[in-house]
Amino acid sequence: MDLPVDEWKSYIFQKWSLLPKSIQDTISTADTLRDIFLHSSSLLQPEDEMFLKSLSRGYLVGKDPNAPPFYREEGNKKFQKKDYMGATVLYSKGISHAKPHSADISLCYANRSAALFYLDEYEMCLKDITRAQMHGYPESLQPKVTLRKVECLVTLGRLQEAGQTIRDLESDFAAKPSLAAAQFQILQRNLCRLKMKVQERENLTASFPATLTKAFEDMDLREENEQIPGASSSVSLCMDPLKGRYLIATKDILPGELLVKEDAFVSVLNLGERPPLHHGLESKWDTQVTNGDLYCHRCLRHTLATVPCDGCSYAKYCSHECMQQAWDLYHNRECPLGGLLLTLGIFCHIALRSTLLARFEDASKVIRKLCVEMTNKDMCSPESENLAQTPSSDLGGESEKNGTTVKTPVPGCDLNGKYENNYNAVFHLMPHTENHSPEYKFLCALSVSALCRQLETADSSKPATAPPAWCSELSAWGVAMLKHMLQLQCNAQAVTTIQQPALSGSKENSVSNSRQVRLATGIFPVVSLLNHSCSPNTSVSFISTVATIRASEKIGKGQEILHCYGPHHSRMAVAERQQKLRSQYFFDCGCPACQKEKHQAAVGPRWEAFCCDRCGAPLQGGDILSCGSTSCTEPVSRDRLIPRLQDLQQQVGQARKLFGSGQLERAIQLLLGCRHDAESFLSAEHSMVGEMEDALAQAYAALGDWQKSATHLQKSLRVVEVQHGPSSVEMGHELFKLAQLFFNGFAIPEALNTIQRAEKVLMVHYGPCNDEIQELQKMKSCLLDLPPISLGPSV
């Protein structure tokens, strides 16, 4: 959640409403962020802090010594049911609560290694075995994990290591005559089996050459921009007094060309659904799986084997290296504040982390700059503020002043006119102070003020050492954090990933049901240079914390580089888009898509069209609809059709629940009934029709009926093409699913044709390193060696 919890928001908004009007006016009309911060923070009372602390205590972020046994037992239950993924997550939760070098943590690591082994995650399994041993895994259980280690090494082809581990284990057996006879015989049998396995693998390796593997790596920028590191030389940075900073093409750009590749200056993982507040008799330990259990809190990489912070239970990482880097950069300050940061929301967390990272960019200089600017009215206006520090250059636009042409410098550039991914660029992102409501600014200011006081308290409780350099200027940092929090509404970038749960119950015959989900929120200074269009000419994707922007269509020389801030013309009607952009980004969009739709408002998009129940033609109009045919004279009220559509949506939702509970036949019958009803009033290209066909495809795939599944998915594909376009990323994902269906049904010509189409589309948006593209290439390699068997007509 970006903003604080609802309880804190309601509390602060009520506090605002009870303030005397004179104080409200003082804050509302304040000229600088410094005045807003100081006036607001002076109103933060001890009872306010106590209420905030009571909310923060609802989050279990510390290490509870009673939690590891609970999670280990729950994990064991999942393991016995062969739900190894569920077991892995529960063991990870136990690890996050366990103290280092304790029996609890060693047992959880060992159990997780077993679950990872059955998930074929052999490298992760080996690491967990090492961790279990490092944390004092009981000596009596060592042979068990050592045998598992040998199994992994053999499977991975690391035969010398496997042989040495077996010899070491045999030596241990010889030195321990106290082993029970039955236990000794079991271990001996396992050792003999593994020795034979090593010999077989050695013979196999001697007979056949090693398989050549090629990793598809993302294309680097062909030529990096000297002015904007992280951007291609194909773009140039410009400045306009009205539209601000923007990028244009310096040459003709082809679809798929990489234009920006930028690591986030700062990012914070979105934990997904907020963990429940634990009050009263509610369940103490949460077993729900969230992003926080599956992704590294620093680099955002997906991992099944998280390594927790030694001081808290909520920060988890993909490796010890990531954990140490996070600790050195920011987590040493954030660790004791976990509950407070979860209560205050991601925006406040990013504001804090940004200032913590600023310490590593000549902290004294940053603090000095902040202290000077705290008394500068222009702190709310970074464009004006930057005039004093940036020399005239060819980076900016031009304006006339007293008959002389004056260069307009670009905010965020350094003294050499270079725009880099650093704190200077972040600091000069627009906060839009004048556009935010007084209540919102008051909420942000009090949240930051409360956070600053907690930082001060945490520092005072530490042993008497030299205080951090930034503590002496905590009020300046408070103003900076307030600025960042206000910046984020317009400048935060959602970091997304494609999650792909299986459609079918079988691991071997799974079909992707990919969906894009928000993984984290970050600040990308170079990406922030791009202006919005509801029909953009670029596509944004993410690998870990790195954003990549590619041209999604041909961009002519001199044309502006544009991307979508969220409201896309294929997903929202023009009125909804304008309202969204106005409320969040404070501007009215005048892109070609908006201009075109404003003149065609009566028609509406094809994927939202109702159809005439007599002739099947699309209905047009406002509240009263008609098809325009002379033979169909009776109009129909929109209010009459909308309840029918809503009823269909409810029934499809019910069918999905049936599908989720394994009642596939009932789900299919319900969906077929919905489809029959839809034919009487929805156009064949309506998005609801596409959703029903997609759900039917999922259900038949789960039954292993690939032909019927492909037939329904092809119908869904036509709706996606109408709504999003034949070259859209949505089309690419649907083609990928269709390719999987043809592959599973051994329809070789259809599969190869669909793979080619999917590759062509996805390469434009993601480049060659994309998981789906690599999976398509594996499928193609496999199919080329099989005889042709036709499943049905190709699309």
N, C-alpha and C positions, 0 to 999 in steps of 0.2 A: 504494500500500500504506500503510495507516494506521500500522502499527508498523514498527520497524526491520527490516532484512533478517534472514533466518533465521540467517546466520552470526554476526551480532552478538548476536542473542537467545540462541543456543546458548552463545556465549562467556560472556555475563553470567550466564546461569542456572547454568552450570558453576562460575563464580567464586563465585556465591552458595552453591552446595552445598558448596564447599570452605572456606567461612568457619567459624570457631569458633562453636559454638552460642551462646556469650555475646554475640557481635557480632550474630548473626542475631536474637537475642531483643531486643537493644537497638534495632535498627531496626524490628522487628515491633511493639514496644510503645511506640514513640515517640509522644508526645502531640501534637506539632505537625509541620506540613510542614517547618518550619525544621529541626527535629531530624532528620527523615528525610533531608533534603537534605544537611545538614552531615555527618552520620555516613556517608552513602553516598559523598559526593564525596571525603571523606578517604581512601577506599579505592581511588580511581581512580589507577592507577599508570602510569608512562611506557610500559610495555609494552602496557598496555591501549589507550592513545592511539595507539601505533604500529600496533596491529592494526586499529583503527578507520580510521586513515589509509590503510592498505593496501587496505581495502575501498572507501574513498571514491575512491581513485585509479582504480578500475575503471570509473568513469563519465567519459565524455568530455564535459566541460562547458566546457572552454576552447575557444579558437579555434585550429583546426589549419590552417595555411596550405596543407597538401596536400589537404585535404578538398574545397574548392570545385571544382577541376578534375574530381575523381572524380564528385561529385554532378552537375556540369554535363553530363559525358559520359553518365552514366546517365539523366539527364533527357532528353537529346537522343535516346537510344534509344527512350524511351517516346513522345516527341513524334513520331518517325518512324513509330511504330506507331499513331499517332493516339490514344494514351492520354494525353490532355491533363491529366486530373486527376492521374494518377501523375507526369507530368512536372512539374506545378506543385509538388507536394510535394517532389520531389527538388531542384528549383531552390531552393526555400525552405531546404532543409537546407544547400545550398551557401552561400546568403546568410548563414545563421546563423554559419558558420565564417569568413566572409571579413572582412578588415579594412576599416574605413570608408575611402572614397576610394581604393579599389584597383581594378585592372582586373578582378579576380575578381568583386567585388561588383557592378560595373556590368554585366558580361556576364551574370551570373546574373539580375539584375533585368530586363534586356532580354529574355532568353530566357523568363523567367516571364511577361512581358507578352504574348509571342506565344501561350503556352499559354492564358492568361486570355482573350485575344481569341477563340480558337476555342471557349472555354467560354461565350462571350457575356457575359463579365464585363467590360464596356467601361469602367466607372468605375475598377475595380481596375487594368485594363490601363493607363489613362491615368496613374494614380498611379505605377505601376511604371516607365513611360517617364520620368516626371519624376525618379524616384529614380535610374534608370540615368544620366541626364544629370547629375544633381547629384553623382554619385560618379565622374564623369570618363569617361563612355562614349566610346570612340574616335571621333574626328571623322570618320574615313573611313566609319564605319557609321551615322552620324547620319541620313542620308536614309532609311534602311531603317525606323528606328523612328518617324521623323517622318511617313512615309506611313501607318504603322499608327495613329499618333495621329489623322491626318485621318479615317481609316476609322471610328474610334471616335466622333469628334466628329459626323460625318455621321449615323451610326447613332443617336446620342443626340439628334439634332435641334439640336445647337449649331452652326448653320450659319455664323454670323458668325465664330466662332473657327476653324472649318474653313477658311473662305475666307481669313482672315488668315494661317493657317499655310501654306496653299498659296502665297500671295504671298511670304511669307518664304522658302519653299523655292525658289521660282523665282529670287528675288534671289540666293540662295546659289549656285544653278547658274550664274547669269550671272557671278558673281565667281570661279568655279572652272573656267576653260577647260581645266585639266589633266585633267579627268575623261575617262576612256576613252570612245570613241565608242559602243561597245556598251552600256556602263553608262549613258551619258547617254540613249540611245534608250529603254532600259527604264524609266528614271525618268520620262522625258517621257511615255511611254505611260500609265504609272500616274497621273501628274498629270492628263493629259487625261481619263482615266476618272473620277477623283475630282471634277474640275471639273463634269463632266456630272452626276455623282451629286448634287452640291450643288445644281445648277440644278433637277434633277428634284424634290428634296426641297423647295426653295423654292417651286416651282409648286404642289406638293401642299399645302404649308402655307397658301398663299394661297387655294386652292380650298375647303378644309375647315376648320371651326373646330377649335381645339385640343381634344383629348380631355380630358374632365374626369376626374380621378383622385381617389379618396377612400381615404385610409389608415384602416384600422380600428385605433383605438387602444384600449388596455385601459381599462376603466372605472376612474376614480380612486375613492377612498373617498368615499362620498356625504357623510359628515360625520366628520371625524377625531376620535378620542378625545382629550380634553384631558389625561387621565391617562396614556394610553399612545400617544404619537405613533407612527404606522404601523399603528394598529388602528382599527377602525370604532367609532363611538359606540354601535353595537348590542351591544357587549360590555363587560364590567366585570371588573376584576381583584380576585380574592379570595384570602384566605389561610386555610389550615386547619392546625392543629398536626400533623395526621397526614398529609394528602395534599399539604401544601405549597401553592404558588401555583397558581392555575387561573383560567380565564376562564369566565364565564357569559353567557348572552344576556340583555340588558336589555329585549328586546321579541321578538315573533315574527319569525323570520328565514326568508325564502323560499330555495328552492334556487337556487344561482348567485350569491347575494349575496356581495360581496367583504368579507371580515372583517379580513384582515391583508394589508398590502403593505409589505414590509420589505426593505431592502437589507442584505446581509450585513455584519456588523461586520468580519469577516475571512473570506477564502476562499483556498484553495490548489487549483490545478488538479490533478486526478488524471491523470497522464500515460498511463494505461491500463496495458498490460503493461509491467513494468519493463524498461528497455533492458538487453540482456545485458551482463554484466561482461566486460570485455575483458582477458583474460590470455593469455599465451603466444602461440599461433599463431592465435587466433580472429580472425575478420574484424574489421578495425579500425573500419570505418564502417558504421553501421546504416542500412538502407534501409526498415525497417519504418515504416508510417504509424501514428502514435499521436495521442491527443488533443492532445499538446503541439505537433503540427504543424498542427492545424486550428482551435484555439481560442486566444483571447487569454489570456495568463497573468494579466492584471489583471481585465478586465471579463467574461471568459468568452464573449465573442461569437464566433460561428463566422466564420472568415475563411480565404480561400484565399491571401491575400497578406500573410503575417506580416512584421513588422518586428522584427529581433532587437536584443537589448541589445548595446551596443558593446563590452562587456567579457567576455561569455560567450556560449556557443552554445546554452544550454538555455532561456533566458527569451526568449519571443517574444510580440509584441503585435499588435493589429489596426491600430495607428497610432502615429505618433511621439508624439502627445499622451499615449496610454496608457502608452507606454514611459517618458516623462518623469515622469508622475505616479507610476508604480510606483517609479522611481528615487528620487524625492524622499521618498516615504513609507517605503519599506522595502528596496528592492532594492539601494541603495547599500551596505547592510550584508550582504545575502544573496549578492550577486554572487560574491565570492571563495569562498563556502562551498557552492557548488552540489552538488559530489560528496558532501559530508558530509550535507547536508539530504536528498538522495536516499537515502543509506544509513540515516539515522535515521528516515525515514518522515514521512508527512503530519502526524501528530499533533504531532510535535516541531517541524515546520516551522510549523504554525499557532500553537503555543505561543510560538515566537520572534516571529512576525509580529504577534501580539496585543500583546506587550510593546513592540514597535517602534512600533506605532500609538498605544499609550498615551502615548508621548512628546509627542504633539500635543494632549493633553488636560491641560494644566498638569502637565508632567512632575515638577516639584519637589514638587507636592502628592501625586502618586501615589507617588513614591519615599518621601516622608516617611511616608505611610500604611503602605507596605510595611514600612519599617524598624520602626515601632511594633508592627505586627502580627506581625513575625518572633518577638517574644518573648511573643506572646499565644497561649495554648493554643487559643483559639477560632478560630484561622486555618483549622483543618480544618472548622469548622462555621460557614459564612457566615450562617446564620440567627441564631445567637447573636451573632456578631460585629456584625451590622447593627443590633442593638438599641441600641447606643450612639450611632449616628449618625442614626437615623431617628426623628423625633418621632411620637407617637401620632397617628393620623389615621383617617379612615373607610375607609382602604384595606384594613386587615387584618381578621382575625377577632377574636373576643372570648374571654376566659377569666376564670375566677374566681380571685382571689387575696386571701386574708384578708377574704372577703365583699365584695370590690370588683371590679367589672367592669373588666378591663384590655384595652386594644386591642393586638392583635398586629400589629406593623408588617410590611410586606412587604419582604423582602430585595431589594436592587438599586435601590430607589427613592432619589431624591435628598432633600434636606432639605425640599423642598416636596411630597413624596409623588408625584413624577412618575417613571414608569418609562420610560427612554429607551434607544435603541440606542447605547450608549456603553460605555467601558471599565468604568465602575462596575457596570453591569448584568452584563457578562461576568465581572468579578471575583467576583461573588456567585452565580454558578452553582455548584451543588453538585458538589464533587469526589468525594464518596462515599469518602473516604480509608479509612474503617474497613472497607469492603466489598472493596477490592482486595486481592489476595494480596500477601504480603511480597515474593515474587519479582518481581511486576509493578512494585511501587513501587520496588524496587531497580533494575530495568531503566530505568524512567523517570528516576529520579534520576541514575543514572550517565550516561545519554544527554544529559540537560540539562547536567550538569556538564561533560561533554566539549565540548559546544557552547559553553558559557560560556568555557572555556579557549581555544577557537579564536577566539572574538570578541575576547578579551583579546590574543591573539597578533597578530591582524589589526590591532588598534588600535596596538599597540606598533611595528608595522612601518611605519606611516604617518609622513609628515613631522611634525616636532615642532610641533604646534599644540595648542590647548586641547582636552583630551579631551572626548568627548561627556558630557553631564550624567549619563547613566545608568551610565557605566563606573565611577564612584566607588562605586556601590552595586550592583556586579554580583552579589554574593551575594543581595541582596534580589530582583533580577530573576530570578536562578536559582530562588528559591523560588516566585516568581510563575509562571515557566514550568512548573515541576513541577506546580503547582496546575492550570494550564490543561491540561496533558497528562492529568492524572487526570480532569478535568472532561469531556474529549472523548468518553470511552467512552459516557457517557450523554447528552451534550449536543451532540455533533457532528451536523450535519444534512447528509445526502447531497444535493448539488445534482444534479438529474437533467435529462436532455434526451431528446427523441425523435429517434432517428436513423432515417432512412428509405432504406435501400439499395433499388435497383430490383429488382423481381421479374423483369422481362423485360429482354432484352438491348437492346431499342430504347428510345432516349431519348424518342421521341415517344409511345410507347405504354406507358410505365412505369407500374407499379402499386406502391403503397406496401407495404413490408413493415416497417412501423415497429416499433421496439422501444425500450423505455426503458433508457437506460444511465446509469451514474453518471459525471458530468462532473467534479465537484469536491467538496470537503468544506469546510463553512463553519460559522460560529457566527452564529445569528440569535437575539438575546436575547428578542425578543417571541414568535417561534415557539416558543421553549423553554418558554414559559408553558403551552402546551397539554399536557394529560395524554393518556395512551394509551388507545385502545380498539381491539380486534381488528375491530370493526365501526364505524368512525368516522363522524361526521356531517359531515366536511369533506373537501376534496380539496386537495392541495398541488401547485403547479406553479411553474416557474421561468422567468424571462426574464432572461438575462444573470445578474447576481448578485442579482436581486430575487426573493424568494419571495412568492407570492400564495396565500392560503388562502381558499377559497370554501366556502360551505355546500353540501354534496352532497345534502342532504335538508332538509325543513322542521325547524327547530329552535324549540321553544317557549320562551317567556319563562321565565327561571330555569333553563333546561337548560344543562348544562355543554358547552362547545365542546371537541371531542375530535378528535385525529387519530391516525393509525397510525404507530408507531415502526418498522414493518417487517413483523412477524409478523401477517399479515392472515388472517381466517377463511376467505377464499376461496382462499388459497394454501397454508395449512399446517393440519394437524390440530391439535387443541387441545393434545395432549401435547407436540408439537414447538414450538408457540408458547410454552407455559409454560416449557419448558426454555430457549428462546432469551431470553425476557424475564428469567428468573431469572439467567442467566449474564451477560448484558450490562447489564441495567438494575436488577438486584437487587430485583425485586418479583414477586409472584404476581398475575396479572391476574384480576380478578373481574368483567369486563365481561359484559353479557347474552349475547354470543355464546359466551363460554367456559362460562358457567353452563349454557346450553342444551345445548352439545355434551357436557359432562361427563355429563349425564343420558341422552344418546343415543349413548354411545361404542360400543355394540355394533352400531349401524346403520352409522355412517360416512357421509361425504359421498357424494352421488350421482355426483360426477365421479371417484370412486375405486372405484366398485362393480364387482364381478364379477357375471356373470349365469349363470343355469342353462343348460346346453347343451341341455336338453330343452325347457323351456317359455319360456326367455328372461327369467324373472322375476329381480329382483335377489337375490343371495345375501347372507345375513346371518349374523352370529356372530363368534366370535373366531378361534381356530386352525382350528376345524372349521366349515365353511359349509354352509348349506342354504337353499333358497328358500321353505320352509314349505308348499309345495303337497303335497296328499295323494297326488297322482299321481307325484310325484318324491320318492321316499323315500331315495335314496342321497345321503349327504352327501359333501362334497369337502374335502380339506385345502387350507388357504391356501398351505402350502409347495409344493403341487403347481402352483398357478396363478402364483405369483410368478416362477419361472424362465421361464414362457411370456411373461409381461409384459416381463421383462428382455430376452428374445430379440427381441421386437417392437421395443423401444426401440433395440436395436443395429441392426436392419435399417432402421429409419427413419433413423437416423444415417448408415448406409451410403448410403441413397437420397439424402440431402441432399448427400453428397460427390459422388455421381454427377451430381446436379443442378448443383453448383458447377463441375464439370469439363466441363459442356456435354452430358453424356450423358442427355438429357431422356427419351428413349423408355425406356431401361433403368431410369431412376429411377421412371417412371410404372408400369412393369410390376412392379417390386419393391413399390411402395406399394400397388398394387391387390391383390397377393398378401397383404400384411400386413393390409389391411382385411378380406379374406375370412377370414383366420385369426382376427382380432379378434372377428368376429361370433359365434364359437362360445363365447367366455368373457368378453367385456367388454360392459358395458352401452352402449347407443347414446350415453349422455351422459358416458362416461368421457373424461377429459382426453386420454388417448392416442389415442382415436378422433378427437377434435378436432384433435390435432396432425397425424395422418395426412391428414385432409381438408384442412387448411391447406396441407400440403406438396404435395398433389395440385393444389390451386388455384394454387400458385406455379408448378408445372411447366407446367400448361396455359396459364397467363398468359404464360409465357416462349415458348410456341409460338404465341401469338396466338389461341388458342381460348378466346375470352371466355365463351362459353356454358357450356362444361364447367367452366371455372375458377369461374364464378359459382355453378354447381350445387354444387360441392364446398365453396366458401366458405360457402354458406348452411348446409350441414350443420355446418361448424366453428362457425358463428355460434350455432347452437342450444346447443352445448356451452358456449361462452363465456357465454351468457345464463344457463344453469343454474348455472355455477360462480361467476360474478361479479355477476350481476344485470342486468336490462334497462336500468338507468340508470347502469351502471358506466362508468368511463373506458375499461376494456378493451373494452366493447361499442361505445363510440364509435369507437375505432380500427378495429375490425373492420368497422363500418358504413361507415367512410370507404373502406376497401379495396374493399368491395362496390360502393360508389357509383362508384369508379374503373372497375371491371370493366363495370358497366352503361354507363357513359359511353363507354368504349372500344368497346363493342359496339353503340353507338347505340340502346340500349334506353331510349328517352326517358321513358316513364311510370315504368318501374321505377327508373331513375336518379333522377328527380325525387323520387319517394317515399322512396328510400333517403337521398338528400341531406338531405331534411327531417328524417328520423329522426336522422341523424348529427349535424346541426347542433344539434338540440334537446339531445342528450346532451352533446356536446362544449362547448357554451356554458356549461353548468352547471359544468363542471370547469375550463375555461380562460378563458372570456370571449371577446369578439369578436376579439382580436388574434392568436389562435392561427393558426399557419400552415395547419393542416388546415381550419379553418373558412373562411379566406380562399380556399383552393383549392376548397372545396365551392361557395362563392359564385360563383367564376369558372366552374366547370362548369355551375352552374344558369343563369347568364347566357347561356352558349353554347348550352345545350340548348333554351332557350325559343324560339330562332329556327329550330330544325330540325323537319322533319316526323316524326311518330311512327313508329318501327320497333320492333316487339316482339321481344325476345330470348328471353323465357321468363317463367314465373310469378314474381311478386314475392313476397318473404318477408313 
